[in-house]
Amino acid sequence: MQPEGTNGTSDGGLAVPMAWLYAEYIADELLRTGRLIPAGTLEFRAGRDTLALTIYLSDAAGELSGIRVVSQLDEWMSLTAYGHPWRDWVHTRFLALGEEARESGRGEDPDLELARAAWRWLDRTELFATNIDAARPGGPEPYQGLDENARVWTPAWQLGLPLGHLAMHLF
């Protein structure tokens, strides 16, 4: 991140996106602990970015606290649960945070910039993955289990949601 002024007018400090970096760290630890998927894969990135967005955007107070992480797992699990309109929630939170920044007269928040970059990647990237929706009980056809060979192109966030949700259950 660039300092607020490049001509020496800022206080000399670098704008460090600590809230986003901490959310990303928590998400990374949750996924690594669950050992669901190798860390170097695109699927892992999808899960980490989805969880990091959930953590960052659900922090209404604007300050993530390490002590409260365990107490927030239930909230994060409800936000990533199947059937929750997560994508709509993300858009609503981005609008609210952008409005708050405009009203306060602050410039663009470096945390928010990184969160938006993560969202753009999650929304625009598709991964070739097992068709999880085909295995959901209660669908139009009788439930016959998950066919891991049935693969479809899936938006990264749609793959990241169940990975993140399951990782929190395993934590």
JOFEN-V753478 format. One record per residue. N is the residue number from 1. PSI is psi in radians with two decimals (* if undefined). BURIAL is # if it has 24 or more other C-alpha atoms within 12 Angstrom, else .. Layout:
n->N psi->PSI burial->BURIAL
n->N psi->PSI burial->BURIAL
This chain:
n->1 psi->2.48 burial->.
n->2 psi->2.59 burial->.
n->3 psi->2.85 burial->.
n->4 psi->-0.65 burial->.
n->5 psi->2.41 burial->.
n->6 psi->-0.04 burial->.
n->7 psi->0.34 burial->.
n->8 psi->0.15 burial->.
n->9 psi->-0.22 burial->.
n->10 psi->3.11 burial->.
n->11 psi->0.13 burial->.
n->12 psi->-0.12 burial->.
n->13 psi->2.64 burial->.
n->14 psi->2.37 burial->.
n->15 psi->1.82 burial->.
n->16 psi->2.16 burial->.
n->17 psi->1.21 burial->#
n->18 psi->-0.66 burial->.
n->19 psi->-0.78 burial->#
n->20 psi->-0.77 burial->#
n->21 psi->-0.66 burial->#
n->22 psi->-0.72 burial->#
n->23 psi->-0.72 burial->#
n->24 psi->-0.68 burial->#
n->25 psi->-0.80 burial->#
n->26 psi->-0.81 burial->#
n->27 psi->-0.76 burial->#
n->28 psi->-0.80 burial->#
n->29 psi->-0.72 burial->#
n->30 psi->-0.77 burial->#
n->31 psi->-0.70 burial->#
n->32 psi->-0.69 burial->#
n->33 psi->-0.68 burial->.
n->34 psi->-0.38 burial->#
n->35 psi->0.74 burial->.
n->36 psi->-0.53 burial->#
n->37 psi->2.54 burial->#
n->38 psi->2.47 burial->.
n->39 psi->-0.46 burial->.
n->40 psi->0.12 burial->.
n->41 psi->2.82 burial->.
n->42 psi->-0.56 burial->#
n->43 psi->-0.69 burial->#
n->44 psi->-0.78 burial->#
n->45 psi->-0.72 burial->#
n->46 psi->-0.79 burial->#
n->47 psi->-0.77 burial->#
n->48 psi->-0.81 burial->#
n->49 psi->-0.65 burial->#
n->50 psi->-0.80 burial->#
n->51 psi->-0.74 burial->#
n->52 psi->-0.73 burial->#
n->53 psi->-0.74 burial->#
n->54 psi->-0.79 burial->#
n->55 psi->-0.86 burial->#
n->56 psi->-0.82 burial->#
n->57 psi->-0.37 burial->#
n->58 psi->-0.12 burial->#
n->59 psi->1.41 burial->#
n->60 psi->-0.50 burial->.
n->61 psi->-0.26 burial->.
n->62 psi->0.23 burial->.
n->63 psi->1.85 burial->.
n->64 psi->2.39 burial->#
n->65 psi->2.22 burial->.
n->66 psi->-0.55 burial->.
n->67 psi->-0.61 burial->.
n->68 psi->-0.05 burial->.
n->69 psi->-0.87 burial->#
n->70 psi->-0.66 burial->.
n->71 psi->-0.30 burial->.
n->72 psi->-0.11 burial->.
n->73 psi->-0.72 burial->#
n->74 psi->-0.74 burial->.
n->75 psi->-0.80 burial->.
n->76 psi->-0.65 burial->#
n->77 psi->-0.65 burial->#
n->78 psi->-0.57 burial->#
n->79 psi->-0.49 burial->#
n->80 psi->0.04 burial->#
n->81 psi->2.63 burial->#
n->82 psi->2.32 burial->.
n->83 psi->-0.31 burial->.
n->84 psi->2.35 burial->.
n->85 psi->1.17 burial->.
n->86 psi->-0.79 burial->#
n->87 psi->-0.77 burial->#
n->88 psi->-0.70 burial->.
n->89 psi->-0.74 burial->.
n->90 psi->-0.83 burial->#
n->91 psi->-0.75 burial->.
n->92 psi->-0.77 burial->.
n->93 psi->-0.70 burial->#
n->94 psi->-0.73 burial->#
n->95 psi->-0.78 burial->.
n->96 psi->-0.77 burial->.
n->97 psi->-0.65 burial->#
n->98 psi->-0.70 burial->#
n->99 psi->-0.74 burial->.
n->100 psi->-0.73 burial->.
n->101 psi->-0.71 burial->.
n->102 psi->-0.76 burial->.
n->103 psi->-0.60 burial->.
n->104 psi->-0.18 burial->.
n->105 psi->0.11 burial->.
n->106 psi->2.73 burial->.
n->107 psi->-3.02 burial->.
n->108 psi->2.27 burial->#
n->109 psi->2.21 burial->#
n->110 psi->-0.55 burial->#
n->111 psi->-0.80 burial->#
n->112 psi->-0.64 burial->#
n->113 psi->-0.79 burial->#
n->114 psi->-0.67 burial->#
n->115 psi->-0.74 burial->#
n->116 psi->-0.67 burial->#
n->117 psi->-0.72 burial->.
n->118 psi->-0.73 burial->#
n->119 psi->-0.74 burial->#
n->120 psi->-0.75 burial->.
n->121 psi->-0.81 burial->#
n->122 psi->-0.67 burial->#
n->123 psi->-0.55 burial->#
n->124 psi->-0.21 burial->.
n->125 psi->2.33 burial->.
n->126 psi->2.44 burial->.
n->127 psi->2.49 burial->#
n->128 psi->1.82 burial->.
n->129 psi->2.91 burial->#
n->130 psi->2.41 burial->.
n->131 psi->1.64 burial->.
n->132 psi->-0.61 burial->#
n->133 psi->-0.52 burial->#
n->134 psi->-0.35 burial->.
n->135 psi->0.09 burial->.
n->136 psi->2.21 burial->.
n->137 psi->2.59 burial->.
n->138 psi->0.08 burial->.
n->139 psi->-3.07 burial->.
n->140 psi->-0.44 burial->.
n->141 psi->2.74 burial->.
n->142 psi->2.46 burial->.
n->143 psi->2.16 burial->.
n->144 psi->0.27 burial->.
n->145 psi->3.11 burial->.
n->146 psi->2.14 burial->.
n->147 psi->1.79 burial->.
n->148 psi->-0.20 burial->.
n->149 psi->-0.26 burial->.
n->150 psi->1.78 burial->.
n->151 psi->2.56 burial->.
n->152 psi->2.78 burial->.
n->153 psi->2.15 burial->.
n->154 psi->2.34 burial->#
n->155 psi->2.45 burial->#
n->156 psi->-0.67 burial->#
n->157 psi->-0.54 burial->#
n->158 psi->-0.48 burial->#
n->159 psi->-0.63 burial->#
n->160 psi->-0.58 burial->#
n->161 psi->-0.96 burial->#
n->162 psi->-0.56 burial->#
n->163 psi->-0.83 burial->#
n->164 psi->-0.72 burial->#
n->165 psi->-0.81 burial->#
n->166 psi->-0.68 burial->#
n->167 psi->-0.66 burial->#
n->168 psi->-0.64 burial->#
n->169 psi->-0.63 burial->.
n->170 psi->-0.21 burial->.
n->171 psi->* burial->.
